[in-house]
């Protein structure tokens, strides 16, 4: 069975998720820049194929760590993660998106992001 987080458990993990996300965002930008430069100029000051593979490995390591903790990854551009939870007997996802400083939103599991509401 998938992990079910209390609000306190999810909030306790959030600082590490935010720090990981900062690194993922930088890696994502580096990867995009290298790919663009290689496509348009033939090379990039940030490196080549070996550096791209290393960046991809770092991104995968972060995503695997989150999955191992029971966090659901909904996107990486922007970074969007959900923490499975239950509020008032209803299956929900505590929802955090890149740029937010705290865990303050949720949505019913079956509604996804369009059903997002502020936590009570």
DSSP file (Angstrom, degrees, kcal/mol; ACC not computed):
  #  RESIDUE AA STRUCTURE BP1 BP2  ACC     N-H-->O    O-->H-N    N-H-->O    O-->H-N    TCO  KAPPA ALPHA  PHI   PSI    X-CA   Y-CA   Z-CA
    1    1 A X              0   0    0      0, 0.0     3,-0.1     0, 0.0     2,-0.0   0.000 360.0 360.0 360.0 144.4    0.0    0.0    0.0
    2    2 A X        -     0   0    0      1,-0.1     2,-0.1    68,-0.0    68,-0.0  -0.315 360.0 -93.8 -68.0 154.0    1.1    3.5   -0.7
    3    3 A X        -     0   0    0      1,-0.0     2,-0.5    -2,-0.0    81,-0.2  -0.448  31.9-150.7 -69.7 139.5    2.2    5.7    2.1
    4    4 A X        -     0   0    0     -2,-0.1     2,-0.3    -3,-0.1    81,-0.2  -0.972  15.1-151.5-111.9 122.8   -0.4    8.0    3.6
    5    5 A X        -     0   0    0     79,-3.6    81,-0.5    -2,-0.5     2,-0.2  -0.715   7.3-138.5 -95.5 140.6    1.0   11.2    5.1
    6    6 A X     >  -     0   0    0     -2,-0.3     4,-2.4    79,-0.1     5,-0.2  -0.548  35.0-108.7 -78.8 163.7   -0.3   13.2    8.0
    7    7 A X  H  > S+     0   0    0      1,-0.2     4,-2.6     2,-0.2     5,-0.2   0.909 121.7  51.7 -60.4 -41.3   -0.1   17.0    7.4
    8    8 A X  H  > S+     0   0    0      2,-0.2     4,-2.0     1,-0.2    -1,-0.2   0.898 109.1  49.9 -63.0 -41.0    2.6   17.2   10.0
    9    9 A X  H  > S+     0   0    0      2,-0.2     4,-1.4     1,-0.2    -2,-0.2   0.928 112.8  46.3 -63.5 -45.1    4.6   14.4    8.3
   10   10 A X  H  X S+     0   0    0     -4,-2.4     4,-1.2     1,-0.2     3,-0.3   0.922 112.6  49.7 -64.4 -43.3    4.4   16.1    4.9
   11   11 A X  H  X S+     0   0    0     -4,-2.6     4,-0.6     1,-0.2    -1,-0.2   0.844 106.8  56.2 -65.2 -32.1    5.3   19.5    6.3
   12   12 A X  H  < S+     0   0    0     -4,-2.0     4,-0.3     1,-0.2     3,-0.2   0.839 110.5  45.0 -67.6 -32.1    8.3   18.0    8.1
   13   13 A X  H >X S+     0   0    0     -4,-1.4     4,-1.9    -3,-0.3     3,-0.6   0.701  92.6  85.4 -81.4 -20.5    9.6   16.6    4.8
   14   14 A X  H 3X S+     0   0    0     -4,-1.2     4,-3.1     1,-0.2     5,-0.3   0.848  80.7  57.0 -58.3 -42.1    9.0   19.8    2.8
   15   15 A X  H 3X S+     0   0    0     -4,-0.6     4,-2.1    -3,-0.2    -1,-0.2   0.913 111.3  44.9 -56.8 -40.3   12.2   21.7    3.6
   16   16 A X  H <> S+     0   0    0     -3,-0.6     4,-2.8    -4,-0.3    -1,-0.2   0.888 112.6  51.5 -68.7 -38.1   14.2   18.8    2.2
   17   17 A X  H  X S+     0   0    0     -4,-1.9     4,-2.8     2,-0.2    -2,-0.2   0.921 110.0  49.6 -62.8 -43.5   11.9   18.6   -0.8
   18   18 A X  H  X S+     0   0    0     -4,-3.1     4,-2.2     2,-0.2    -2,-0.2   0.916 112.1  47.6 -62.7 -43.0   12.4   22.3   -1.4
   19   19 A X  H  X S+     0   0    0     -4,-2.1     4,-1.7    -5,-0.3    -2,-0.2   0.932 113.5  47.4 -64.0 -45.2   16.1   22.0   -1.2
   20   20 A X  H  X S+     0   0    0     -4,-2.8     4,-2.5     1,-0.2    -2,-0.2   0.906 110.3  53.8 -59.6 -41.2   16.1   19.0   -3.6
   21   21 A X  H  X S+     0   0    0     -4,-2.8     4,-2.9     1,-0.2    -2,-0.2   0.878 103.5  55.7 -64.0 -38.1   13.8   21.0   -5.9
   22   22 A X  H  X S+     0   0    0     -4,-2.2     4,-2.0     1,-0.2    -1,-0.2   0.931 111.4  44.0 -58.1 -44.8   16.3   23.9   -6.0
   23   23 A X  H  X S+     0   0    0     -4,-1.7     4,-2.4     2,-0.2    -2,-0.2   0.890 113.3  51.0 -66.9 -39.4   19.0   21.5   -7.2
   24   24 A X  H  X S+     0   0    0     -4,-2.5     4,-2.9     2,-0.2    -2,-0.2   0.899 108.8  51.6 -64.5 -40.7   16.6   19.8   -9.6
   25   25 A X  H  X S+     0   0    0     -4,-2.9     4,-2.3     2,-0.2    -2,-0.2   0.916 111.1  47.2 -63.1 -44.2   15.6   23.2  -11.1
   26   26 A X  H  X S+     0   0    0     -4,-2.0     4,-2.5     2,-0.2    -1,-0.2   0.917 114.0  47.5 -63.3 -42.8   19.3   24.2  -11.6
   27   27 A X  H  X S+     0   0    0     -4,-2.4     4,-2.7     2,-0.2    -2,-0.2   0.906 110.3  52.5 -64.7 -41.3   20.0   20.8  -13.2
   28   28 A X  H  X S+     0   0    0     -4,-2.9     4,-2.2     2,-0.2    -1,-0.2   0.911 111.3  46.8 -60.3 -43.6   16.9   21.1  -15.4
   29   29 A X  H  X S+     0   0    0     -4,-2.3     4,-2.5     2,-0.2    -2,-0.2   0.911 112.1  49.8 -66.4 -43.0   18.1   24.5  -16.6
   30   30 A X  H  X S+     0   0    0     -4,-2.5     4,-2.8     1,-0.2     5,-0.2   0.922 110.8  50.2 -60.8 -43.8   21.6   23.3  -17.2
   31   31 A X  H  X S+     0   0    0     -4,-2.7     4,-2.3     1,-0.2    -2,-0.2   0.917 111.7  47.5 -62.2 -44.1   20.3   20.4  -19.2
   32   32 A X  H  X S+     0   0    0     -4,-2.2     4,-2.5     2,-0.2    -1,-0.2   0.906 113.0  49.1 -63.3 -41.5   18.1   22.6  -21.3
   33   33 A X  H  X S+     0   0    0     -4,-2.5     4,-2.9     2,-0.2     5,-0.2   0.920 111.4  47.8 -66.8 -44.2   21.0   25.0  -22.0
   34   34 A X  H  X S+     0   0    0     -4,-2.8     4,-2.7     2,-0.2     5,-0.2   0.941 113.6  48.1 -61.4 -46.2   23.4   22.3  -23.0
   35   35 A X  H  X S+     0   0    0     -4,-2.3     4,-2.0    -5,-0.2    -2,-0.2   0.916 113.9  46.8 -61.8 -43.5   20.9   20.7  -25.3
   36   36 A X  H  X S+     0   0    0     -4,-2.5     4,-2.6     2,-0.2     5,-0.3   0.949 113.7  47.2 -63.0 -49.8   20.0   24.1  -26.9
   37   37 A X  H  X>S+     0   0    0     -4,-2.9     4,-3.5     1,-0.2     5,-0.9   0.906 112.5  49.5 -60.3 -42.8   23.7   25.1  -27.3
   38   38 A X  H  X5S+     0   0    0     -4,-2.7     4,-0.7    -5,-0.2    -1,-0.2   0.893 113.6  46.9 -64.6 -38.4   24.6   21.8  -28.8
   39   39 A X  H  <5S+     0   0    0     -4,-2.0    -2,-0.2    -5,-0.2    -1,-0.2   0.890 126.1  27.8 -68.2 -40.1   21.7   21.9  -31.3
   40   40 A X  H  <5S+     0   0    0     -4,-2.6    -2,-0.2    -5,-0.2    -3,-0.2   0.753 136.9  20.9 -99.3 -27.2   22.4   25.5  -32.3
   41   41 A X  H  <5S-     0   0    0     -4,-3.5    -3,-0.2    -5,-0.3    -2,-0.1   0.484  96.2-117.7-121.1  -7.0   26.1   26.0  -31.9
   42   42 A X  S  <<S+     0   0    0     -5,-0.9     2,-0.3    -4,-0.7    -4,-0.2   0.182  89.1  35.1  89.5 -19.1   27.5   22.5  -31.9
   43   43 A X        -     0   0    0     -6,-0.7     2,-0.4     5,-0.1    -2,-0.2  -0.967  67.3-139.2-156.8 169.1   28.8   22.8  -28.3
   44   44 A X    >   -     0   0    0      3,-0.5     3,-1.5    -2,-0.3   -10,-0.1  -0.992  19.9-134.2-135.5 142.0   28.1   24.3  -25.0
   45   45 A X  T 3  S+     0   0    0     -2,-0.4     3,-0.1     1,-0.3    -1,-0.1   0.698 109.0  61.7 -65.8 -15.8   30.3   26.0  -22.4
   46   46 A X  T 3  S-     0   0    0      1,-0.3     2,-0.3   -16,-0.1    -1,-0.3   0.550 118.0 -99.1 -86.4  -7.2   28.5   23.8  -19.8
   47   47 A X    <   -     0   0    0     -3,-1.5    -3,-0.5   -13,-0.1    -1,-0.3  -0.805  33.3 -93.2 127.8-167.6   29.7   20.6  -21.4
   48   48 A X     >  -     0   0    0     -2,-0.3     4,-2.3    -5,-0.1     5,-0.2  -0.238  67.5 -39.8-128.6-145.7   28.6   17.9  -23.8
   49   49 A X  H  > S+     0   0    0      1,-0.2     4,-2.5     2,-0.2     5,-0.2   0.865 129.8  53.9 -59.9 -41.0   27.0   14.5  -23.7
   50   50 A X  H  > S+     0   0    0      1,-0.2     4,-2.0     2,-0.2    -1,-0.2   0.917 110.8  46.5 -62.3 -42.4   28.9   13.3  -20.6
   51   51 A X  H  > S+     0   0    0      2,-0.2     4,-2.4     1,-0.2    -1,-0.2   0.883 110.8  53.1 -67.6 -37.6   27.7   16.3  -18.6
   52   52 A X  H  X S+     0   0    0     -4,-2.3     4,-2.7     1,-0.2    -2,-0.2   0.926 109.2  48.7 -61.2 -44.6   24.1   15.8  -19.9
   53   53 A X  H  X S+     0   0    0     -4,-2.5     4,-2.1     1,-0.2    -1,-0.2   0.889 111.1  50.3 -63.2 -39.3   24.2   12.2  -18.7
   54   54 A X  H  X S+     0   0    0     -4,-2.0     4,-2.0     2,-0.2    -1,-0.2   0.905 111.4  48.2 -66.2 -40.8   25.5   13.2  -15.3
   55   55 A X  H  X S+     0   0    0     -4,-2.4     4,-2.4     2,-0.2    -2,-0.2   0.928 110.6  51.0 -64.8 -44.8   22.8   15.8  -14.9
   56   56 A X  H  X S+     0   0    0     -4,-2.7     4,-2.5     1,-0.2    -1,-0.2   0.889 109.2  51.8 -59.3 -39.2   20.1   13.3  -16.0
   57   57 A X  H  X S+     0   0    0     -4,-2.1     4,-2.2     2,-0.2    -1,-0.2   0.898 108.8  49.9 -65.1 -40.6   21.5   10.9  -13.4
   58   58 A X  H  X S+     0   0    0     -4,-2.0     4,-2.0     2,-0.2    -2,-0.2   0.909 111.7  48.6 -64.2 -41.3   21.3   13.5  -10.6
   59   59 A X  H  X S+     0   0    0     -4,-2.4     4,-2.5     1,-0.2    -2,-0.2   0.938 111.9  48.8 -63.0 -46.3   17.7   14.3  -11.6
   60   60 A X  H  X S+     0   0    0     -4,-2.5     4,-2.6     1,-0.2    -2,-0.2   0.867 107.9  55.3 -62.4 -37.0   16.8   10.6  -11.6
   61   61 A X  H  X S+     0   0    0     -4,-2.2     4,-2.1     2,-0.2    -1,-0.2   0.921 109.7  46.2 -62.0 -44.5   18.5   10.2   -8.2
   62   62 A X  H  X S+     0   0    0     -4,-2.0     4,-2.2     2,-0.2    -2,-0.2   0.943 113.6  48.0 -63.3 -48.2   16.3   13.0   -6.7
   63   63 A X  H  X S+     0   0    0     -4,-2.5     4,-2.5     1,-0.2    -2,-0.2   0.897 111.5  50.7 -61.6 -40.7   13.1   11.6   -8.2
   64   64 A X  H  X S+     0   0    0     -4,-2.6     4,-2.4     2,-0.2    -1,-0.2   0.884 108.3  52.5 -64.3 -38.8   13.9    8.1   -7.0
   65   65 A X  H  X S+     0   0    0     -4,-2.1     4,-1.1     2,-0.2    -2,-0.2   0.927 110.6  47.4 -62.9 -44.4   14.5    9.4   -3.5
   66   66 A X  H ><>S+     0   0    0     -4,-2.2     5,-2.3     1,-0.2     3,-0.7   0.932 111.7  49.6 -62.7 -45.5   11.1   11.1   -3.4
   67   67 A X  H ><5S+     0   0    0     -4,-2.5     3,-1.5     1,-0.3    -1,-0.2   0.907 107.4  55.8 -59.8 -41.2    9.4    8.0   -4.8
   68   68 A X  H 3<5S+     0   0    0     -4,-2.4    -1,-0.3     1,-0.3    -2,-0.2   0.759 105.5  52.1 -62.2 -25.5   11.1    5.9   -2.1
   69   69 A X  T <<5S-     0   0    0     -4,-1.1    -1,-0.3    -3,-0.7    -2,-0.2   0.511 123.7-104.7 -87.0  -5.7    9.6    8.3    0.5
   70   70 A X  T < 5S+     0   0    0     -3,-1.5    14,-0.5    -4,-0.5     2,-0.3   0.515  73.4 142.9  94.2   6.0    6.1    7.9   -0.9
   71   71 A X  E   < -A   83   0A   0     -5,-2.3     2,-0.5    -6,-0.2    -1,-0.3  -0.636  46.1-135.3 -81.2 136.1    6.0   11.3   -2.6
   72   72 A X  E     -A   82   0A   0     10,-2.9    10,-2.6    -2,-0.3     2,-0.6  -0.805  10.9-145.1 -94.2 130.0    4.2   11.3   -5.9
   73   73 A X  E     +A   81   0A   0     -2,-0.5     8,-0.2     8,-0.2     3,-0.1  -0.846  23.8 170.5 -97.1 120.1    5.9   13.3   -8.7
   74   74 A X  E     -     0   0A   0      6,-3.1     2,-0.3    -2,-0.6     7,-0.2   0.639  65.1 -16.2-102.5 -19.6    3.4   15.0  -11.0
   75   75 A X  E   > -A   80   0A   0      5,-1.4     5,-2.4     1,-0.1    -1,-0.4  -0.956  36.4-152.7-175.0 159.7    5.9   17.1  -12.9
   76   76 A X  E > 5S+A   79   0A   0     -2,-0.3     3,-0.5     3,-0.3     2,-0.1   0.420  83.6  73.5-121.1  -2.4    9.4   18.5  -13.1
   77   77 A X  T 3 5S+     0   0    0      1,-1.1    -1,-0.2     3,-0.1     2,-0.1  -0.592 123.9  11.6-144.8  80.4    8.8   21.7  -15.2
   78   78 A X  T 3 5S-     0   0    0     -3,-0.2    -1,-1.1    -2,-0.1     2,-0.4   0.495 111.0-118.7 -80.9 163.9    7.5   23.0  -12.9
   79   79 A X  E < 5 +A   76   0A   0     -3,-0.5    19,-3.2    -2,-0.1     2,-0.4  -0.558  42.0 174.0 -67.2 124.7    8.3   20.7  -10.1
   80   80 A X  E   < +AB  75  97A   0     -5,-2.4    -6,-3.1    -2,-0.4    -5,-1.4  -0.975   3.0 174.1-140.0 120.5    5.0   19.5   -8.7
   81   81 A X  E     -AB  73  96A   0     15,-2.6    15,-2.7    -2,-0.4     2,-0.4  -0.936  14.5-154.1-129.7 152.2    4.7   16.9   -6.0
   82   82 A X  E     -AB  72  95A   0    -10,-2.6   -10,-2.9    -2,-0.3     2,-0.6  -0.949   6.7-151.7-123.6 145.2    1.8   15.4   -4.0
   83   83 A X  E     -AB  71  94A   0     11,-2.5    11,-2.8    -2,-0.4   -12,-0.1  -0.964  28.0-126.6-112.4 110.8    1.8   13.7   -0.6
   84   84 A X  E     + B   0  93A   0     -2,-0.6   -79,-3.6   -14,-0.5     2,-0.3  -0.326  48.2 149.5 -58.0 136.4   -1.1   11.2   -0.4
   85   85 A X  E     - B   0  92A   0      7,-2.6     7,-2.6   -81,-0.2     2,-0.4  -0.899  43.1-119.9-154.8 179.0   -3.2   11.9    2.7
   86   86 A X  E     - B   0  91A   0    -81,-0.5     2,-0.5    -2,-0.3     5,-0.2  -0.994  21.1-174.2-134.0 126.7   -6.7   11.8    4.2
   87   87 A X  E >  S- B   0  90A   0      3,-2.4     3,-1.9    -2,-0.4    -2,-0.0  -0.986  75.9 -17.6-122.7 123.7   -8.6   14.8    5.3
   88   88 A X  T 3  S-     0   0    0     -2,-0.5    -1,-0.1     1,-0.3     3,-0.1   0.863 129.1 -52.1  50.6  41.2  -12.0   14.3    7.0
   89   89 A X  T 3  S+     0   0    0      1,-0.2     2,-0.4    -3,-0.0    -1,-0.3   0.502 114.3 117.1  79.6   4.9  -12.2   10.8    5.8
   90   90 A X  E <  S-B   87   0A   0     -3,-1.9    -3,-2.4    19,-0.0     2,-0.4  -0.889  70.2-117.0-110.7 135.2  -11.6   11.8    2.1
   91   91 A X  E     +B   86   0A   0     -2,-0.4    18,-2.1    -5,-0.2    19,-0.3  -0.555  49.9 161.3 -69.3 123.8   -8.6   10.7    0.0
   92   92 A X  E     -BC  85 108A   0     -7,-2.6    -7,-2.6    -2,-0.4     2,-0.5  -0.832  38.0-126.7-135.7 172.3   -6.6   13.8   -0.9
   93   93 A X  E     -BC  84 107A   0     14,-2.6    14,-1.6    -2,-0.3     2,-0.6  -0.994  18.1-138.7-123.7 122.9   -3.2   14.9   -2.1
   94   94 A X  E     -BC  83 106A   0    -11,-2.8   -11,-2.5    -2,-0.5     2,-0.4  -0.735  35.0-149.1 -76.8 124.2   -1.3   17.5   -0.2
   95   95 A X  E     +BC  82 105A   0     10,-2.0    10,-0.6    -2,-0.6     2,-0.4  -0.846  25.0 176.9-116.2 129.0    0.0   19.5   -3.1
   96   96 A X  E     -B   81   0A   0    -15,-2.7   -15,-2.6    -2,-0.4     2,-0.4  -0.996   7.3-170.8-129.1 135.2    3.3   21.5   -3.5
   97   97 A X  E >   -B   80   0A   0     -2,-0.4     3,-2.2   -17,-0.2   -17,-0.2  -0.953  39.6 -81.2-126.0 146.2    4.5   23.3   -6.6
   98   98 A X  T 3  S+     0   0    0    -19,-3.2     3,-0.1    -2,-0.4    -1,-0.1  -0.059 115.0  31.2 -41.2 132.3    7.8   24.9   -7.4
   99   99 A X  T 3  S+     0   0    0      1,-0.4    -1,-0.3   -81,-0.1     2,-0.2   0.088  88.2 116.9 101.8 -22.3    8.0   28.4   -6.0
  100  100 A X    <   -     0   0    0     -3,-2.2    -1,-0.4     1,-0.1     3,-0.1  -0.541  51.5-156.2 -79.0 147.0    5.8   27.9   -2.9
  101  101 A X  S    S+     0   0    0     -2,-0.2     2,-0.3    -3,-0.1    -1,-0.1   0.542  72.6  23.1-100.1  -9.7    7.4   28.3    0.5
  102  102 A X  S    S-     0   0    0    -88,-0.0     2,-1.0   -87,-0.0     3,-0.1  -0.938  84.1 -98.6-147.9 169.4    5.1   26.1    2.5
  103  103 A X        +     0   0    0     -2,-0.3    -7,-0.1     1,-0.2   -92,-0.1  -0.816  61.0 139.0 -93.0 101.5    2.6   23.2    2.1
  104  104 A X        +     0   0    0     -2,-1.0    15,-2.7    -9,-0.4     2,-0.3   0.277  45.9  69.4-130.1  10.5   -0.7   25.0    2.0
  105  105 A X  E     +CD  95 118A   0    -10,-0.6   -10,-2.0    13,-0.3     2,-0.3  -0.909  45.0 172.8-133.8 157.0   -2.8   23.3   -0.7
  106  106 A X  E     -CD  94 117A   0     11,-2.5    11,-3.2    -2,-0.3     2,-0.3  -0.958   8.9-163.5-150.2 166.0   -4.6   20.0   -1.3
  107  107 A X  E     -C   93   0A   0    -14,-1.6   -14,-2.6    -2,-0.3     9,-0.2  -0.981  37.0 -94.0-149.3 151.1   -7.0   18.5   -3.8
  108  108 A X  E >>  -C   92   0A   0      7,-0.4     3,-1.5    -2,-0.3     4,-1.4  -0.392  42.6-117.1 -59.9 143.0   -9.2   15.4   -3.8
  109  109 A X  T 34 S+     0   0    0    -18,-2.1     3,-0.3     1,-0.3   -17,-0.1   0.874 111.9  47.8 -52.3 -45.6   -7.3   12.5   -5.2
  110  110 A X  T 34 S+     0   0    0    -19,-0.3    -1,-0.3     1,-0.2   -18,-0.1   0.604 109.1  54.6 -77.6 -10.3   -9.6   12.0   -8.2
  111  111 A X  T <4 S-     0   0    0     -3,-1.5     3,-0.5     1,-0.1     4,-0.2   0.759  84.4-167.3 -95.0 -27.0   -9.7   15.7   -9.1
  112  112 A X    ><  -     0   0    0     -4,-1.4     3,-2.0    -3,-0.3    -4,-0.1  -0.187  55.5 -24.4  67.9-166.3   -6.0   16.5   -9.5
  113  113 A X  G >  S+     0   0    0      1,-0.3     3,-2.0     2,-0.2    -1,-0.2   0.798 130.2  63.6 -53.4 -38.5   -4.5   19.9   -9.8
  114  114 A X  G 3  S+     0   0    0     -3,-0.5    -1,-0.3     1,-0.3    -2,-0.2   0.763 101.2  54.6 -61.5 -20.6   -7.7   21.6  -11.1
  115  115 A X  G <  S+     0   0    0     -3,-2.0    -7,-0.4    -4,-0.2    -1,-0.3   0.227  80.7 143.2 -93.0  14.5   -9.4   20.8   -7.8
  116  116 A X    <   +     0   0    0     -3,-2.0     2,-0.3    -9,-0.2    -9,-0.2  -0.285  21.9 172.6 -63.6 134.4   -6.7   22.5   -5.7
  117  117 A X  E     -D  106   0A   0    -11,-3.2   -11,-2.5    -2,-0.0     2,-0.1  -0.951  38.1 -94.4-137.1 156.0   -7.8   24.3   -2.6
  118  118 A X  E     -D  105   0A   0     -2,-0.3   -13,-0.3   -13,-0.2     2,-0.1  -0.465  50.2-102.7 -67.0 143.6   -6.1   26.0    0.4
  119  119 A X              0   0    0    -15,-2.7    -1,-0.1     1,-0.1   -25,-0.0  -0.412 360.0 360.0 -64.1 142.6   -5.7   23.7    3.4
  120  120 A X              0   0    0     -2,-0.1    -1,-0.1    -3,-0.1    -2,-0.1   0.514 360.0 360.0 -68.4 360.0   -8.2   24.5    6.1
